[in-house]
Amino acid sequence: MVVKMKITCVMASVVMAGFLCVLCSCGNSIIVANPAAKATDSAKVIDSPKDENKEKKTGEVKMETATFGAGCFWCVEAVFSELKGVKSAESGYCNGLFPDPSYEQVCTGTTGHAEVIRVEFDPQVISFETLLEVFWKTHDPTTLNRQGADSGTQYRSAVFYHNDAQKIAAEKWKKKLDAAKIWSNPIVTEITKAETFYKAEGYHQDYFKLNGRAPYCQAVIVPKLDKLRTVFKDKLK
């Protein structure tokens, strides 16, 4: 079992030109590891590049995949898990210089991996465009390799696209928001092809669901979800 304490958090909301942006940051981390942790908690590849553009079928429903990096994945996972049409939201590490990274390795900021959420969704219920809207409105896309107090390339703002349609949609949103000058600084969100995804260790999955009373969850995730439930009330499960 691993206990992870988040020390610093910053929450701010910005309303400009009818656009609500909720900024969230996760602070510096202290990790206390249990050497008896099971090997099954290790990160592992769940998809290979050749599968990236394939739709997944669940009964008669064709599921699609989206991958977002917006800082600490605990917070991002909690947000996307609330949305109707989202079948699953998994915390993990995207792309990077080598396979099967550990959380400790990714935290060095030198591996090239990004902390991400991999979302499996039903496009008949929720569109990729709506997922993008939630993404843009729930983090600060103007801080390079940083979300609040969390600093490092692993916390970069990123859309990892799985097909050309997702790439075009992400680039359109980025251009539109930059032109509207929603933020005082330009958007630095990376728009890159999703090459590989490594599922994070077990203790990172469903973190808010399993640890909702933890101080970090109460201080950072709960206020963020309260605002999500106000802005996207009709999109929630």
C-alpha positions as CSV (number, residue, x, y, z in Angstrom):
1,M,0.0,0.0,0.0
2,V,1.3,3.4,-0.8
3,V,0.3,6.6,1.0
4,K,0.7,9.8,-1.0
5,M,0.3,13.2,0.7
6,K,-0.3,16.2,-1.4
7,I,1.0,19.3,0.5
8,T,0.2,22.3,-1.7
9,C,-2.9,22.9,-3.8
10,V,-4.1,25.9,-5.7
11,M,-7.6,26.4,-6.9
12,A,-8.9,29.3,-8.9
13,S,-11.7,29.9,-11.3
14,V,-11.8,32.4,-14.1
15,V,-14.9,33.5,-15.9
16,M,-14.3,35.5,-19.1
17,A,-16.4,35.9,-22.3
18,G,-18.8,33.3,-21.0
19,F,-16.1,30.7,-20.5
20,L,-15.4,29.2,-17.1
21,C,-12.0,27.8,-16.5
22,V,-11.2,25.9,-13.3
23,L,-7.6,25.8,-12.4
24,C,-6.3,23.0,-10.2
25,S,-2.8,22.0,-9.0
26,C,-1.4,19.2,-7.0
27,G,1.4,19.9,-4.7
28,N,4.8,18.3,-4.0
29,S,4.5,14.6,-3.2
30,I,5.9,12.5,-0.3
31,I,5.8,8.8,-1.0
32,V,6.0,6.1,1.6
33,A,6.2,2.7,-0.1
34,N,5.3,-0.7,1.3
35,P,7.9,-3.2,0.1
36,A,5.3,-5.9,0.3
37,A,3.3,-4.3,-2.5
38,K,2.2,-6.9,-5.1
39,A,3.9,-7.1,-8.4
40,T,0.5,-6.9,-10.1
41,D,0.5,-3.2,-9.2
42,S,3.3,-2.5,-11.6
43,A,2.7,-0.4,-14.7
44,K,2.1,-2.3,-17.9
45,V,1.3,-1.7,-21.5
46,I,-2.4,-2.1,-22.2
47,D,-2.4,-1.1,-25.9
48,S,0.1,-1.2,-28.7
49,P,0.4,1.5,-31.4
50,K,-1.3,-0.7,-34.0
51,D,-4.5,-0.6,-31.9
52,E,-4.7,3.1,-31.4
53,N,-7.3,4.0,-34.1
54,K,-9.5,1.0,-33.6
55,E,-13.0,1.4,-32.1
56,K,-13.9,-1.0,-29.3
57,K,-17.2,-2.8,-29.4
58,T,-19.3,-3.3,-26.3
59,G,-22.4,-5.1,-27.5
60,E,-23.8,-3.0,-30.3
61,V,-22.0,0.1,-29.0
62,K,-18.7,1.2,-30.6
63,M,-16.6,2.6,-27.9
64,E,-13.8,5.2,-28.6
65,T,-10.7,6.2,-26.6
66,A,-9.4,9.6,-25.6
67,T,-6.2,10.5,-23.6
68,F,-5.6,13.7,-21.7
69,G,-2.8,15.1,-19.6
70,A,-3.8,17.9,-17.2
71,G,-1.6,17.6,-14.1
72,C,-2.1,15.1,-11.3
73,F,-4.1,12.2,-12.6
74,W,-6.1,11.6,-9.4
75,C,-7.9,14.8,-10.0
76,V,-8.4,14.3,-13.8
77,E,-9.7,10.8,-13.3
78,A,-12.3,12.0,-10.8
79,V,-13.6,14.6,-13.2
80,F,-13.9,12.4,-16.3
81,S,-15.4,9.5,-14.3
82,E,-18.4,11.8,-13.5
83,L,-19.5,12.2,-17.2
84,K,-22.3,10.3,-18.8
85,G,-21.0,8.1,-21.7
86,V,-17.6,7.5,-20.1
87,K,-17.3,3.8,-19.5
88,S,-13.9,4.0,-17.8
89,A,-11.1,6.5,-16.9
90,E,-7.8,4.9,-16.1
91,S,-4.7,6.7,-14.7
92,G,-1.5,6.0,-16.5
93,Y,1.6,7.2,-18.3
94,C,1.7,8.1,-22.0
95,N,4.5,7.8,-24.5
96,G,7.9,8.3,-22.9
97,L,11.4,7.1,-23.6
98,F,11.1,3.5,-22.3
99,P,8.4,0.9,-21.4
100,D,6.8,0.0,-18.1
101,P,7.9,3.1,-16.0
102,S,7.3,3.2,-12.3
103,Y,5.6,6.2,-10.6
104,E,8.9,7.0,-8.9
105,Q,10.7,7.1,-12.3
106,V,8.0,9.3,-13.9
107,C,8.2,11.7,-11.0
108,T,11.8,12.5,-11.8
109,G,10.5,14.4,-14.9
110,T,13.2,12.9,-17.0
111,T,11.5,9.9,-18.6
112,G,9.4,11.7,-21.2
113,H,6.1,10.2,-19.9
114,A,3.1,12.3,-19.0
115,E,0.6,11.5,-16.3
116,V,-2.6,11.0,-18.1
117,I,-6.2,9.7,-18.0
118,R,-7.2,7.3,-20.7
119,V,-10.9,7.6,-21.3
120,E,-13.1,4.9,-22.9
121,F,-16.4,6.6,-24.0
122,D,-19.5,6.1,-26.0
123,P,-19.6,8.7,-28.8
124,Q,-23.4,8.3,-29.1
125,V,-23.7,9.6,-25.5
126,I,-20.8,12.1,-25.2
127,S,-18.7,13.5,-28.1
128,F,-15.0,14.0,-28.2
129,E,-15.7,17.7,-28.5
130,T,-17.5,17.7,-25.2
131,L,-14.6,15.8,-23.6
132,L,-12.3,18.5,-25.0
133,E,-14.5,21.2,-23.5
134,V,-14.2,19.5,-20.1
135,F,-10.5,19.2,-20.5
136,W,-9.9,22.9,-21.3
137,K,-12.1,24.1,-18.5
138,T,-10.7,22.0,-15.7
139,H,-7.0,22.9,-15.8
140,D,-4.5,25.7,-16.7
141,P,-3.3,25.1,-20.2
142,T,-0.9,28.1,-20.2
143,T,1.8,26.8,-17.8
144,L,4.5,24.9,-19.5
145,N,5.3,21.6,-17.7
146,R,3.5,22.7,-14.6
147,Q,0.1,22.6,-12.9
148,G,0.2,24.9,-9.9
149,A,2.8,23.6,-7.5
150,D,3.5,20.5,-9.5
151,S,6.5,21.0,-11.8
152,G,8.0,18.7,-14.3
153,T,7.3,17.4,-17.9
154,Q,5.1,14.6,-16.5
155,Y,2.5,17.3,-15.5
156,R,2.4,18.9,-18.9
157,S,-1.0,19.9,-20.5
158,A,-1.6,17.5,-23.4
159,V,-4.1,16.0,-25.7
160,F,-2.8,12.6,-27.0
161,Y,-4.9,12.0,-30.1
162,H,-5.9,8.6,-31.4
163,N,-6.9,9.5,-34.9
164,D,-6.9,12.5,-37.3
165,A,-10.4,13.6,-36.3
166,Q,-9.3,14.0,-32.7
167,K,-6.1,15.9,-33.8
168,I,-8.1,18.3,-35.9
169,A,-10.7,18.9,-33.1
170,A,-8.0,19.6,-30.5
171,E,-6.1,22.0,-32.8
172,K,-9.3,23.8,-33.6
173,W,-10.2,24.3,-29.9
174,K,-6.6,25.5,-29.1
175,K,-6.7,28.0,-31.9
176,K,-10.1,29.3,-31.0
177,L,-9.4,29.7,-27.3
178,D,-6.0,31.4,-28.0
179,A,-7.8,33.8,-30.3
180,A,-10.4,34.6,-27.7
181,K,-7.6,35.4,-25.2
182,I,-9.4,33.5,-22.4
183,W,-6.1,33.5,-20.5
184,S,-3.6,36.3,-20.3
185,N,-0.8,33.9,-21.5
186,P,-0.8,31.7,-24.6
187,I,-1.9,28.1,-24.5
188,V,1.0,25.7,-24.4
189,T,-1.0,22.4,-24.5
190,E,0.8,19.7,-26.4
191,I,-1.2,17.9,-29.2
192,T,0.6,14.7,-29.9
193,K,-0.2,11.2,-31.2
194,A,-0.8,8.6,-28.5
195,E,1.9,6.1,-29.1
196,T,1.8,4.0,-25.9
197,F,-0.1,3.9,-22.7
198,Y,1.1,2.2,-19.5
199,K,-1.5,1.7,-16.8
200,A,-0.4,3.3,-13.5
201,E,0.1,1.2,-10.3
202,G,-3.1,-0.1,-8.6
203,Y,-3.1,2.4,-5.8
204,H,-3.6,5.3,-8.3
205,Q,-6.8,3.8,-9.8
206,D,-10.1,5.1,-8.5
207,Y,-8.2,7.2,-6.0
208,F,-11.0,9.6,-5.2
209,K,-13.6,6.9,-5.0
210,L,-11.4,4.9,-2.5
211,N,-9.9,7.8,-0.6
212,G,-12.5,10.5,-0.7
213,R,-12.1,11.5,2.9
214,A,-8.3,12.0,2.6
215,P,-7.2,15.6,3.2
216,Y,-5.9,16.0,-0.4
217,C,-9.2,14.8,-1.8
218,Q,-11.2,17.1,0.4
219,A,-9.0,20.1,-0.3
220,V,-8.5,19.7,-4.0
221,I,-10.8,17.2,-5.7
222,V,-14.1,17.9,-3.9
223,P,-14.1,21.7,-4.8
224,K,-13.2,20.8,-8.4
225,L,-16.0,18.4,-8.7
226,D,-18.5,20.9,-7.1
227,K,-17.6,23.3,-9.9
228,L,-17.8,20.6,-12.6
229,R,-21.3,19.6,-11.4
230,T,-22.4,23.2,-11.8
231,V,-20.9,23.9,-15.2
232,F,-21.7,20.5,-16.7
233,K,-24.8,19.5,-14.8
234,D,-26.6,18.0,-17.8
235,K,-23.5,15.9,-18.7
236,L,-23.1,14.1,-15.5
237,K,-24.1,10.5,-14.6
